[in-house]
Amino acid sequence: MSKKLAPSRPYQPFLLRVLHGLTGLFLIAAILTAYWTYDTYDGRWGSSAHLSGH
């Protein structure tokens, strides 16, 4: 006798939703930290230094 292996809860779709959400959060964090690093150490384009007189 073989029993059908039907999971009681959809583990994989839940895991994929969680990973998708984390990927989105990491994407936003990567964009923000990239801009912060650029603004702090490089800032060649779009710099507001000419406005503050530096």
C-alpha positions in Angstrom: 0.0 0.0 0.0 1.3 3.4 -0.9 0.0 6.6 0.6 -0.2 9.8 -1.4 2.3 12.3 -0.1 0.1 15.4 0.1 1.7 18.1 2.3 -0.8 19.6 4.7 0.7 23.1 4.1 2.3 24.6 0.9 5.8 24.9 2.3 7.5 25.7 -1.0 5.2 28.6 -2.1 5.5 30.2 1.4 9.3 29.8 1.2 9.4 31.4 -2.2 7.2 34.3 -1.1 9.5 34.9 1.9 12.6 34.7 -0.3 11.0 37.0 -2.9 10.3 39.6 -0.1 13.8 39.4 1.3 15.2 39.8 -2.2 13.2 43.0 -2.6 14.4 44.3 0.7 18.0 43.5 -0.1 17.6 45.2 -3.4 16.3 48.4 -1.8 19.1 48.2 0.8 21.7 47.7 -1.9 20.5 50.8 -3.9 20.4 53.0 -0.8 23.9 51.9 0.4 25.3 52.2 -3.1 24.0 55.8 -3.3 25.3 56.6 0.2 28.7 55.2 -0.6 28.8 57.1 -3.9 27.6 60.3 -2.3 30.2 60.0 0.5 33.3 59.0 -1.4 32.8 59.9 -5.0 29.9 62.3 -5.8 31.2 63.3 -9.3 27.7 63.5 -10.8 24.8 65.2 -9.3 26.8 66.6 -6.4 25.3 69.4 -4.4 28.7 70.7 -3.5 28.3 73.7 -5.7 25.3 74.8 -3.7 27.0 74.6 -0.4 30.2 76.3 -1.6 32.6 73.3 -1.0 
